[in-house]
């Protein structure tokens, strides 16, 4: 598949390059636009403004700032892009019904909840496979393979992903250490990190202050960094050599971890396969 830039990707690049120059409210819109392209395509202006926590007038100002006559003109570009990028006919039909205004009733029974989570997690995994750049994946595996020590950081919701990755790396006989801050010793656990090491940081909005501080410490010590996060303007992204932006499924405020765990498993298995090839 060709990697020619699209109108949406060109706009996203411009938003990222101008992000630091935007006002506080325009930054809120920028973050939402970068991280929720599907929602921008199909949600109402009122809904987008609510999710971005800005007045609708701010959306218009944002669109004007990037050369659009209005926010609906920007929405139309995202909608057209998504329809063109969605190859699966069934998914296109679902998206078409969504644009027509049909609402899916909220799941209530355990079976309905299971079916809904299965569906949205399947979509999240498809999106993960489409959006992860193969070269970045290979670079991350190479960094892990060359690392003398691997420090893995993830707190609260991200702890399960970090602990699984540490578990998998240990089974590959890698010197992997989970930074869990036991007894408040976050800094002490990372005190020996150096240029030959890799720090893998996992954090999603609202970002853990401790993780951000430890990522900054790793950068000061010139360690290589791999970030697993949910935004292209996440504080982890600024310090990373490789940054994976993962869009997890979410229903009624409950965010899944399926895509993040799939990515962690991919890194570990890819490293294992690389080790076995070297051993031949």
Buried (B, 14 or more C-beta within 10 A) or exposed (E): EEEEEBEBEEBBEEBBEEBEEBEEBBBBBBBBBBBBBBBBBBBEBEEBBEBBEBEBEBBBBBBBBBEBEEBEEBBEBBBBBBEEEBEEEEEBEBBEEBEEEEEEEEBEEEEEBEEBBEBBBEBBBBBBEEEBEEEBBEBBBBBBBEBEBBBBBBBEBBBBBBBBBBBBBBEBEBEBBBBBBEEEEBEEBBEEBEEEBBBBBBBBEEBBEBBBBBBBBBBEBEBBBBBBBBBBBBBBBBBBBBBBBBBBBEBEEEEBBBBBBBBBBBBBEBBBEBEEEEEE
